[in-house]
Amino acid sequence: MAWPRGKPYGAYDLSSTASDLLTSSRLAVHTAVADLFYNIKGDLALEPLAHIVWASSSFLFNSSMGLNLRVLFAKALFGLTDTIVAKCTSQQAEKLIRSTFEACLERLEG
């Protein structure tokens, strides 16, 4: 990494570089986890599906995460719909899909 011209060695601001690194590593980790959920969603039971819906919904409201991560979690939520309908009873599926819809609606309103 080249130091900017006109600044002494100690005046270089490393905080922006560190926060950029943290953001990019956070994106990589969450992308890997979302990819894992996508690949194993057919093997998951009701409890893990419900936990993924809850976690993804809560990440939609976390403003400290970038827009790209919130879009990733929204895609994860919508990608689980067919698995929820196939694996759960009608009441369980209705509850999970309704909570997904309400989370998205709250995000739009707030």
N, CA, C and O atoms as CSV, one atom per row, in Angstrom:
chain,resi,resn,atom,element,x,y,z
A,1,MET,N,N,0.856,-1.171,0.000
A,1,MET,CA,C,0.000,0.000,0.000
A,1,MET,C,C,0.898,1.228,0.000
A,1,MET,O,O,1.791,1.355,0.837
A,2,ALA,N,N,0.663,2.104,-0.914
A,2,ALA,CA,C,1.464,3.325,-1.017
A,2,ALA,C,C,0.876,4.394,-0.103
A,2,ALA,O,O,-0.341,4.535,0.011
A,3,TRP,N,N,1.764,5.141,0.543
A,3,TRP,CA,C,1.319,6.222,1.408
A,3,TRP,C,C,0.979,7.430,0.542
A,3,TRP,O,O,1.660,7.678,-0.453
A,4,PRO,N,N,-0.049,8.179,0.893
A,4,PRO,CA,C,-0.400,9.366,0.115
A,4,PRO,C,C,0.693,10.421,0.193
A,4,PRO,O,O,1.340,10.588,1.226
A,5,ARG,N,N,0.887,11.122,-0.898
A,5,ARG,CA,C,1.917,12.168,-0.925
A,5,ARG,C,C,1.508,13.334,-0.044
A,5,ARG,O,O,0.328,13.668,0.065
A,6,GLY,N,N,2.473,13.927,0.563
A,6,GLY,CA,C,2.229,15.107,1.370
A,6,GLY,C,C,1.846,14.798,2.807
A,6,GLY,O,O,1.701,15.724,3.605
A,7,LYS,N,N,1.676,13.530,3.167
A,7,LYS,CA,C,1.334,13.178,4.544
A,7,LYS,C,C,2.491,12.410,5.161
A,7,LYS,O,O,3.050,11.511,4.534
A,8,PRO,N,N,2.845,12.757,6.373
A,8,PRO,CA,C,3.883,11.964,7.044
A,8,PRO,C,C,3.325,10.592,7.415
A,8,PRO,O,O,2.113,10.378,7.434
A,9,TYR,N,N,4.223,9.689,7.702
A,9,TYR,CA,C,3.857,8.310,8.003
A,9,TYR,C,C,2.809,8.209,9.099
A,9,TYR,O,O,1.860,7.437,8.957
A,10,GLY,N,N,2.942,8.950,10.174
A,10,GLY,CA,C,2.024,8.854,11.302
A,10,GLY,C,C,0.682,9.515,11.076
A,10,GLY,O,O,-0.242,9.299,11.860
A,11,ALA,N,N,0.541,10.321,10.021
A,11,ALA,CA,C,-0.700,11.042,9.780
A,11,ALA,C,C,-1.672,10.256,8.907
A,11,ALA,O,O,-2.777,10.731,8.642
A,12,TYR,N,N,-1.288,9.076,8.458
A,12,TYR,CA,C,-2.154,8.286,7.589
A,12,TYR,C,C,-3.296,7.706,8.408
A,12,TYR,O,O,-3.060,7.114,9.461
A,13,ASP,N,N,-4.511,7.863,7.951
A,13,ASP,CA,C,-5.691,7.413,8.682
A,13,ASP,C,C,-5.972,5.949,8.364
A,13,ASP,O,O,-6.419,5.618,7.266
A,14,LEU,N,N,-5.707,5.079,9.330
A,14,LEU,CA,C,-5.938,3.654,9.127
A,14,LEU,C,C,-7.354,3.237,9.496
A,14,LEU,O,O,-7.754,2.111,9.200
A,15,SER,N,N,-8.126,4.116,10.137
A,15,SER,CA,C,-9.455,3.722,10.584
A,15,SER,C,C,-10.378,3.431,9.409
A,15,SER,O,O,-11.197,2.515,9.491
A,16,SER,N,N,-10.270,4.188,8.314
A,16,SER,CA,C,-11.138,3.914,7.173
A,16,SER,C,C,-10.756,2.598,6.520
A,16,SER,O,O,-11.627,1.868,6.047
A,17,THR,N,N,-9.480,2.284,6.488
A,17,THR,CA,C,-9.038,1.014,5.916
A,17,THR,C,C,-9.537,-0.147,6.765
A,17,THR,O,O,-9.984,-1.156,6.220
A,18,ALA,N,N,-9.470,-0.026,8.086
A,18,ALA,CA,C,-9.931,-1.086,8.975
A,18,ALA,C,C,-11.439,-1.277,8.865
A,18,ALA,O,O,-11.913,-2.413,8.840
A,19,SER,N,N,-12.196,-0.196,8.801
A,19,SER,CA,C,-13.649,-0.345,8.692
A,19,SER,C,C,-14.036,-0.920,7.339
A,19,SER,O,O,-14.994,-1.688,7.252
A,20,ASP,N,N,-13.304,-0.562,6.272
A,20,ASP,CA,C,-13.568,-1.156,4.966
A,20,ASP,C,C,-13.292,-2.651,4.982
A,20,ASP,O,O,-14.040,-3.430,4.390
A,21,LEU,N,N,-12.225,-3.054,5.655
A,21,LEU,CA,C,-11.888,-4.468,5.766
A,21,LEU,C,C,-12.946,-5.219,6.567
A,21,LEU,O,O,-13.339,-6.323,6.188
A,22,LEU,N,N,-13.410,-4.634,7.667
A,22,LEU,CA,C,-14.447,-5.260,8.476
A,22,LEU,C,C,-15.736,-5.416,7.681
A,22,LEU,O,O,-16.383,-6.461,7.749
A,23,THR,N,N,-16.112,-4.393,6.933
A,23,THR,CA,C,-17.333,-4.457,6.135
A,23,THR,C,C,-17.229,-5.521,5.058
A,23,THR,O,O,-18.176,-6.279,4.846
A,24,SER,N,N,-16.105,-5.592,4.380
A,24,SER,CA,C,-15.966,-6.585,3.315
A,24,SER,C,C,-15.889,-7.998,3.876
A,24,SER,O,O,-16.402,-8.927,3.252
A,25,SER,N,N,-15.265,-8.189,5.032
A,25,SER,CA,C,-15.222,-9.526,5.622
A,25,SER,C,C,-16.596,-9.924,6.152
A,25,SER,O,O,-16.973,-11.094,6.078
A,26,ARG,N,N,-17.344,-8.964,6.684
A,26,ARG,CA,C,-18.701,-9.246,7.147
A,26,ARG,C,C,-19.567,-9.692,5.963
A,26,ARG,O,O,-20.350,-10.634,6.085
A,27,LEU,N,N,-19.427,-9.026,4.839
A,27,LEU,CA,C,-20.174,-9.385,3.642
A,27,LEU,C,C,-19.823,-10.797,3.193
A,27,LEU,O,O,-20.711,-11.570,2.834
A,28,ALA,N,N,-18.542,-11.140,3.208
A,28,ALA,CA,C,-18.120,-12.472,2.776
A,28,ALA,C,C,-18.679,-13.561,3.683
A,28,ALA,O,O,-19.133,-14.599,3.202
A,29,VAL,N,N,-18.648,-13.332,4.980
A,29,VAL,CA,C,-19.148,-14.330,5.933
A,29,VAL,C,C,-20.657,-14.502,5.786
A,29,VAL,O,O,-21.143,-15.631,5.718
A,30,HIS,N,N,-21.396,-13.410,5.736
A,30,HIS,CA,C,-22.849,-13.513,5.611
A,30,HIS,C,C,-23.252,-14.116,4.272
A,30,HIS,O,O,-24.243,-14.843,4.201
A,31,THR,N,N,-22.509,-13.828,3.215
A,31,THR,CA,C,-22.800,-14.424,1.916
A,31,THR,C,C,-22.585,-15.935,1.962
A,31,THR,O,O,-23.377,-16.692,1.401
A,32,ALA,N,N,-21.525,-16.372,2.621
A,32,ALA,CA,C,-21.261,-17.808,2.751
A,32,ALA,C,C,-22.357,-18.503,3.556
A,32,ALA,O,O,-22.788,-19.602,3.208
A,33,VAL,N,N,-22.802,-17.859,4.631
A,33,VAL,CA,C,-23.868,-18.451,5.454
A,33,VAL,C,C,-25.183,-18.510,4.669
A,33,VAL,O,O,-25.892,-19.515,4.728
A,34,ALA,N,N,-25.510,-17.452,3.942
A,34,ALA,CA,C,-26.735,-17.454,3.134
A,34,ALA,C,C,-26.659,-18.517,2.046
A,34,ALA,O,O,-27.661,-19.165,1.745
A,35,ASP,N,N,-25.492,-18.702,1.458
A,35,ASP,CA,C,-25.307,-19.742,0.452
A,35,ASP,C,C,-25.483,-21.126,1.070
A,35,ASP,O,O,-26.078,-22.010,0.455
A,36,LEU,N,N,-24.969,-21.315,2.279
A,36,LEU,CA,C,-25.144,-22.587,2.987
A,36,LEU,C,C,-26.622,-22.856,3.233
A,36,LEU,O,O,-27.099,-23.962,2.977
A,37,PHE,N,N,-27.358,-21.855,3.728
A,37,PHE,CA,C,-28.794,-22.029,3.952
A,37,PHE,C,C,-29.508,-22.402,2.670
A,37,PHE,O,O,-30.393,-23.258,2.674
A,38,TYR,N,N,-29.132,-21.768,1.578
A,38,TYR,CA,C,-29.777,-22.059,0.298
A,38,TYR,C,C,-29.541,-23.511,-0.112
A,38,TYR,O,O,-30.443,-24.168,-0.633
A,39,ASN,N,N,-28.330,-24.009,0.123
A,39,ASN,CA,C,-27.998,-25.365,-0.307
A,39,ASN,C,C,-28.578,-26.454,0.587
A,39,ASN,O,O,-28.802,-27.570,0.120
A,40,ILE,N,N,-28.826,-26.157,1.859
A,40,ILE,CA,C,-29.341,-27.195,2.765
A,40,ILE,C,C,-30.788,-26.957,3.178
A,40,ILE,O,O,-31.301,-27.671,4.040
A,41,LYS,N,N,-31.454,-25.978,2.589
A,41,LYS,CA,C,-32.799,-25.634,3.055
A,41,LYS,C,C,-33.780,-26.793,2.923
A,41,LYS,O,O,-34.728,-26.880,3.703
A,42,GLY,N,N,-33.580,-27.675,1.966
A,42,GLY,CA,C,-34.469,-28.824,1.812
A,42,GLY,C,C,-34.325,-29.847,2.923
A,42,GLY,O,O,-35.231,-30.651,3.142
A,43,ASP,N,N,-33.207,-29.832,3.623
A,43,ASP,CA,C,-32.945,-30.790,4.698
A,43,ASP,C,C,-33.290,-30.249,6.076
A,43,ASP,O,O,-33.166,-30.971,7.065
A,44,LEU,N,N,-33.713,-29.013,6.163
A,44,LEU,CA,C,-33.969,-28.393,7.462
A,44,LEU,C,C,-35.375,-28.710,7.970
A,44,LEU,O,O,-36.322,-28.820,7.191
A,45,ALA,N,N,-35.490,-28.854,9.276
A,45,ALA,CA,C,-36.783,-29.069,9.918
A,45,ALA,C,C,-37.415,-27.714,10.241
A,45,ALA,O,O,-36.859,-26.665,9.914
A,46,LEU,N,N,-38.572,-27.750,10.880
A,46,LEU,CA,C,-39.321,-26.530,11.177
A,46,LEU,C,C,-38.530,-25.574,12.073
A,46,LEU,O,O,-38.474,-24.377,11.792
A,47,GLU,N,N,-37.925,-26.078,13.134
A,47,GLU,CA,C,-37.238,-25.193,14.083
A,47,GLU,C,C,-36.091,-24.409,13.439
A,47,GLU,O,O,-36.017,-23.194,13.621
A,48,PRO,N,N,-35.188,-25.065,12.689
A,48,PRO,CA,C,-34.143,-24.267,12.023
A,48,PRO,C,C,-34.702,-23.302,10.978
A,48,PRO,O,O,-34.179,-22.198,10.820
A,49,LEU,N,N,-35.745,-23.698,10.271
A,49,LEU,CA,C,-36.367,-22.788,9.300
A,49,LEU,C,C,-36.920,-21.551,10.003
A,49,LEU,O,O,-36.738,-20.427,9.535
A,50,ALA,N,N,-37.599,-21.771,11.134
A,50,ALA,CA,C,-38.146,-20.655,11.892
A,50,ALA,C,C,-37.033,-19.751,12.406
A,50,ALA,O,O,-37.184,-18.529,12.419
A,51,HIS,N,N,-35.926,-20.337,12.826
A,51,HIS,CA,C,-34.801,-19.535,13.314
A,51,HIS,C,C,-34.187,-18.712,12.178
A,51,HIS,O,O,-33.821,-17.555,12.383
A,52,ILE,N,N,-34.075,-19.291,10.999
A,52,ILE,CA,C,-33.529,-18.556,9.854
A,52,ILE,C,C,-34.454,-17.402,9.478
A,52,ILE,O,O,-33.986,-16.308,9.161
A,53,VAL,N,N,-35.764,-17.641,9.512
A,53,VAL,CA,C,-36.723,-16.571,9.225
A,53,VAL,C,C,-36.584,-15.461,10.258
A,53,VAL,O,O,-36.566,-14.284,9.898
A,54,TRP,N,N,-36.484,-15.816,11.533
A,54,TRP,CA,C,-36.341,-14.814,12.587
A,54,TRP,C,C,-35.043,-14.026,12.425
A,54,TRP,O,O,-35.052,-12.797,12.491
A,55,ALA,N,N,-33.922,-14.730,12.212
A,55,ALA,CA,C,-32.620,-14.060,12.106
A,55,ALA,C,C,-32.568,-13.160,10.876
A,55,ALA,O,O,-32.115,-12.018,10.960
A,56,SER,N,N,-33.025,-13.666,9.745
A,56,SER,CA,C,-33.002,-12.860,8.516
A,56,SER,C,C,-33.900,-11.645,8.648
A,56,SER,O,O,-33.564,-10.565,8.160
A,57,SER,N,N,-35.042,-11.813,9.304
A,57,SER,CA,C,-35.943,-10.683,9.514
A,57,SER,C,C,-35.314,-9.629,10.413
A,57,SER,O,O,-35.472,-8.432,10.175
A,58,SER,N,N,-34.612,-10.063,11.432
A,58,SER,CA,C,-33.980,-9.087,12.328
A,58,SER,C,C,-32.830,-8.366,11.641
A,58,SER,O,O,-32.577,-7.197,11.932
A,59,PHE,N,N,-32.134,-9.038,10.740
A,59,PHE,CA,C,-31.052,-8.378,10.001
A,59,PHE,C,C,-31.592,-7.327,9.039
A,59,PHE,O,O,-30.879,-6.385,8.693
A,60,LEU,N,N,-32.836,-7.473,8.605
A,60,LEU,CA,C,-33.424,-6.462,7.720
A,60,LEU,C,C,-33.530,-5.109,8.418
A,60,LEU,O,O,-33.508,-4.070,7.758
A,61,PHE,N,N,-33.645,-5.112,9.747
A,61,PHE,CA,C,-33.805,-3.872,10.509
A,61,PHE,C,C,-32.491,-3.315,11.024
A,61,PHE,O,O,-32.477,-2.237,11.618
A,62,ASN,N,N,-31.393,-4.013,10.816
A,62,ASN,CA,C,-30.103,-3.581,11.327
A,62,ASN,C,C,-29.498,-2.569,10.362
A,62,ASN,O,O,-28.979,-2.942,9.310
A,63,SER,N,N,-29.564,-1.303,10.715
A,63,SER,CA,C,-29.084,-0.250,9.821
A,63,SER,C,C,-27.558,-0.174,9.766
A,63,SER,O,O,-27.009,0.507,8.900
A,64,SER,N,N,-26.867,-0.863,10.674
A,64,SER,CA,C,-25.408,-0.852,10.610
A,64,SER,C,C,-24.881,-1.723,9.477
A,64,SER,O,O,-23.728,-1.590,9.067
A,65,MET,N,N,-25.726,-2.609,8.978
A,65,MET,CA,C,-25.340,-3.428,7.835
A,65,MET,C,C,-25.645,-2.664,6.564
A,65,MET,O,O,-26.602,-1.892,6.502
A,66,GLY,N,N,-24.837,-2.882,5.568
A,66,GLY,CA,C,-25.031,-2.199,4.304
A,66,GLY,C,C,-26.266,-2.692,3.571
A,66,GLY,O,O,-26.854,-3.715,3.920
A,67,LEU,N,N,-26.635,-1.954,2.564
A,67,LEU,CA,C,-27.804,-2.313,1.772
A,67,LEU,C,C,-27.634,-3.672,1.117
A,67,LEU,O,O,-28.595,-4.436,1.021
A,68,ASN,N,N,-26.423,-3.986,0.664
A,68,ASN,CA,C,-26.206,-5.267,0.000
A,68,ASN,C,C,-26.459,-6.450,0.931
A,68,ASN,O,O,-26.955,-7.484,0.482
A,69,LEU,N,N,-26.133,-6.324,2.212
A,69,LEU,CA,C,-26.419,-7.405,3.163
A,69,LEU,C,C,-27.908,-7.509,3.454
A,69,LEU,O,O,-28.441,-8.611,3.587
A,70,ARG,N,N,-28.575,-6.382,3.553
A,70,ARG,CA,C,-30.019,-6.440,3.801
A,70,ARG,C,C,-30.753,-7.040,2.620
A,70,ARG,O,O,-31.732,-7.762,2.807
A,71,VAL,N,N,-30.301,-6.759,1.409
A,71,VAL,CA,C,-30.886,-7.384,0.216
A,71,VAL,C,C,-30.617,-8.886,0.230
A,71,VAL,O,O,-31.487,-9.674,-0.140
A,72,LEU,N,N,-29.426,-9.286,0.652
A,72,LEU,CA,C,-29.077,-10.693,0.747
A,72,LEU,C,C,-30.017,-11.430,1.708
A,72,LEU,O,O,-30.474,-12.533,1.408
A,73,PHE,N,N,-30.302,-10.823,2.854
A,73,PHE,CA,C,-31.190,-11.470,3.818
A,73,PHE,C,C,-32.633,-11.474,3.334
A,73,PHE,O,O,-33.376,-12.410,3.631
A,74,ALA,N,N,-33.042,-10.459,2.603
A,74,ALA,CA,C,-34.382,-10.469,2.016
A,74,ALA,C,C,-34.497,-11.592,0.995
A,74,ALA,O,O,-35.520,-12.276,0.942
A,75,LYS,N,N,-33.467,-11.791,0.186
A,75,LYS,CA,C,-33.474,-12.885,-0.784
A,75,LYS,C,C,-33.504,-14.233,-0.077
A,75,LYS,O,O,-34.160,-15.166,-0.541
A,76,ALA,N,N,-32.799,-14.337,1.042
A,76,ALA,CA,C,-32.820,-15.587,1.811
A,76,ALA,C,C,-34.218,-15.863,2.341
A,76,ALA,O,O,-34.677,-17.005,2.326
A,77,LEU,N,N,-34.895,-14.824,2.809
A,77,LEU,CA,C,-36.267,-14.991,3.298
A,77,LEU,C,C,-37.201,-15.472,2.193
A,77,LEU,O,O,-37.960,-16.423,2.377
A,78,PHE,N,N,-37.136,-14.809,1.055
A,78,PHE,CA,C,-38.032,-15.182,-0.043
A,78,PHE,C,C,-37.683,-16.548,-0.615
A,78,PHE,O,O,-38.560,-17.250,-1.119
A,79,GLY,N,N,-36.415,-16.933,-0.544
A,79,GLY,CA,C,-36.002,-18.244,-1.049
A,79,GLY,C,C,-36.459,-19.402,-0.186
A,79,GLY,O,O,-36.485,-20.543,-0.647
A,80,LEU,N,N,-36.819,-19.131,1.053
A,80,LEU,CA,C,-37.278,-20.189,1.953
A,80,LEU,C,C,-38.766,-20.491,1.820
A,80,LEU,O,O,-39.245,-21.477,2.381
A,81,THR,N,N,-39.496,-19.671,1.099
A,81,THR,CA,C,-40.952,-19.804,1.048
A,81,THR,C,C,-41.385,-21.168,0.534
A,81,THR,O,O,-42.245,-21.804,1.144
A,82,ASP,N,N,-40.812,-21.633,-0.572
A,82,ASP,CA,C,-41.222,-22.927,-1.118
A,82,ASP,C,C,-40.875,-24.078,-0.184
A,82,ASP,O,O,-41.627,-25.049,-0.100
A,83,THR,N,N,-39.759,-23.986,0.513
A,83,THR,CA,C,-39.380,-25.022,1.471
A,83,THR,C,C,-40.314,-25.018,2.666
A,83,THR,O,O,-40.688,-26.079,3.167
A,84,ILE,N,N,-40.692,-23.844,3.123
A,84,ILE,CA,C,-41.618,-23.741,4.262
A,84,ILE,C,C,-42.952,-24.365,3.899
A,84,ILE,O,O,-43.516,-25.114,4.697
A,85,VAL,N,N,-43.468,-24.074,2.716
A,85,VAL,CA,C,-44.759,-24.628,2.285
A,85,VAL,C,C,-44.667,-26.146,2.151
A,85,VAL,O,O,-45.608,-26.852,2.514
A,86,ALA,N,N,-43.550,-26.658,1.639
A,86,ALA,CA,C,-43.404,-28.099,1.424
A,86,ALA,C,C,-43.186,-28.871,2.721
A,86,ALA,O,O,-43.657,-30.002,2.843
A,87,LYS,N,N,-42.493,-28.295,3.682
A,87,LYS,CA,C,-42.090,-29.040,4.877
A,87,LYS,C,C,-43.003,-28.859,6.082
A,87,LYS,O,O,-43.022,-29.715,6.967
A,88,CYS,N,N,-43.754,-27.776,6.139
A,88,CYS,CA,C,-44.521,-27.460,7.343
A,88,CYS,C,C,-46.005,-27.724,7.118
A,88,CYS,O,O,-46.483,-27.811,5.988
A,89,THR,N,N,-46.714,-27.848,8.238
A,89,THR,CA,C,-48.171,-27.929,8.138
A,89,THR,C,C,-48.700,-26.573,7.688
A,89,THR,O,O,-47.968,-25.583,7.698
A,90,SER,N,N,-49.954,-26.528,7.297
A,90,SER,CA,C,-50.501,-25.271,6.778
A,90,SER,C,C,-50.478,-24.160,7.829
A,90,SER,O,O,-50.227,-23.002,7.493
A,91,GLN,N,N,-50.736,-24.494,9.088
A,91,GLN,CA,C,-50.705,-23.481,10.145
A,91,GLN,C,C,-49.286,-22.976,10.393
A,91,GLN,O,O,-49.070,-21.774,10.550
A,92,GLN,N,N,-48.324,-23.888,10.428
A,92,GLN,CA,C,-46.938,-23.489,10.636
A,92,GLN,C,C,-46.434,-22.648,9.468
A,92,GLN,O,O,-45.771,-21.630,9.663
A,93,ALA,N,N,-46.757,-23.087,8.253
A,93,ALA,CA,C,-46.324,-22.351,7.062
A,93,ALA,C,C,-46.949,-20.963,7.036
A,93,ALA,O,O,-46.287,-19.982,6.697
A,94,GLU,N,N,-48.236,-20.884,7.398
A,94,GLU,CA,C,-48.905,-19.583,7.421
A,94,GLU,C,C,-48.238,-18.645,8.422
A,94,GLU,O,O,-48.045,-17.463,8.139
A,95,LYS,N,N,-47.890,-19.171,9.584
A,95,LYS,CA,C,-47.263,-18.340,10.617
A,95,LYS,C,C,-45.898,-17.814,10.144
A,95,LYS,O,O,-45.603,-16.630,10.308
A,96,LEU,N,N,-45.071,-18.684,9.561
A,96,LEU,CA,C,-43.744,-18.264,9.118
A,96,LEU,C,C,-43.813,-17.306,7.934
A,96,LEU,O,O,-43.085,-16.314,7.893
A,97,ILE,N,N,-44.671,-17.594,6.987
A,97,ILE,CA,C,-44.784,-16.721,5.815
A,97,ILE,C,C,-45.394,-15.377,6.201
A,97,ILE,O,O,-45.004,-14.339,5.667
A,98,ARG,N,N,-46.348,-15.396,7.124
A,98,ARG,CA,C,-46.922,-14.139,7.610
A,98,ARG,C,C,-45.865,-13.298,8.330
A,98,ARG,O,O,-45.815,-12.080,8.158
A,99,SER,N,N,-45.026,-13.947,9.132
A,99,SER,CA,C,-43.975,-13.186,9.831
A,99,SER,C,C,-42.970,-12.617,8.834
A,99,SER,O,O,-42.467,-11.512,9.035
A,100,THR,N,N,-42.673,-13.344,7.772
A,100,THR,CA,C,-41.792,-12.824,6.719
A,100,THR,C,C,-42.420,-11.605,6.059
A,100,THR,O,O,-41.758,-10.586,5.862
A,101,PHE,N,N,-43.691,-11.714,5.722
A,101,PHE,CA,C,-44.394,-10.603,5.086
A,101,PHE,C,C,-44.443,-9.381,6.002
A,101,PHE,O,O,-44.205,-8.256,5.562
A,102,GLU,N,N,-44.752,-9.611,7.278
A,102,GLU,CA,C,-44.837,-8.495,8.224
A,102,GLU,C,C,-43.480,-7.820,8.438
A,102,GLU,O,O,-43.404,-6.601,8.594
A,103,ALA,N,N,-42.413,-8.620,8.444
A,103,ALA,CA,C,-41.072,-8.032,8.592
A,103,ALA,C,C,-40.730,-7.142,7.403
A,103,ALA,O,O,-40.163,-6.062,7.567
A,104,CYS,N,N,-41.075,-7.598,6.221
A,104,CYS,CA,C,-40.808,-6.793,5.019
A,104,CYS,C,C,-41.681,-5.534,5.015
A,104,CYS,O,O,-41.226,-4.459,4.624
A,105,LEU,N,N,-42.914,-5.675,5.444
A,105,LEU,CA,C,-43.823,-4.544,5.502
A,105,LEU,C,C,-43.352,-3.510,6.523
A,105,LEU,O,O,-43.390,-2.309,6.255
A,106,GLU,N,N,-42.909,-3.972,7.691
A,106,GLU,CA,C,-42.388,-3.057,8.711
A,106,GLU,C,C,-41.153,-2.332,8.204
A,106,GLU,O,O,-40.955,-1.151,8.492
A,107,ARG,N,N,-40.322,-3.040,7.449
A,107,ARG,CA,C,-39.113,-2.409,6.895
A,107,ARG,C,C,-39.487,-1.312,5.912
A,107,ARG,O,O,-38.838,-0.267,5.880
A,108,LEU,N,N,-40.513,-1.530,5.115
A,108,LEU,CA,C,-40.948,-0.518,4.158
A,108,LEU,C,C,-41.574,0.691,4.852
A,108,LEU,O,O,-41.385,1.831,4.429
A,109,GLU,N,N,-42.321,0.422,5.922
A,109,GLU,CA,C,-42.990,1.524,6.639
A,109,GLU,C,C,-42.010,2.333,7.470
A,109,GLU,O,O,-42.172,3.545,7.613
A,110,GLY,N,N,-41.000,1.681,8.018
A,110,GLY,CA,C,-40.121,2.355,8.963
A,110,GLY,C,C,-38.899,2.871,8.358
A,110,GLY,O,O,-38.069,3.463,9.049
